[in-house]
Amino acid sequence: MNHQEPEIDPKALLLFALQHFDIAILADNGKYVEVPNDYTIEVETNGVYRLTHLGKVIAPFADVETLCHFVKLG
């Protein structure tokens, strides 16, 4: 019998992590999520999260926990 891990929706994971880290969601626009300090997080199709600040790319994050720590440091 072949047991596969269920695929986790990257957007759902992001929203869960933001809530867990007590980061406010200012706007949820499809694949874009706006959070405090003028950050926007784009959920890319490859499961990477692209963090931008006022339209400029800060960094791609493969790990949502690392992303949340970065945003909290703001």
Number of C-alpha atoms within 10 A of each C-alpha: 3 4 5 6 6 6 6 9 9 18 19 10 13 20 16 13 16 21 13 11 13 11 16 12 14 13 12 13 9 9 13 17 19 19 17 14 12 12 20 26 23 20 20 14 10 8 16 16 24 18 23 17 14 10 10 10 13 13 12 16 18 13 12 19 16 11 20 20 13 12 19 14 7 10
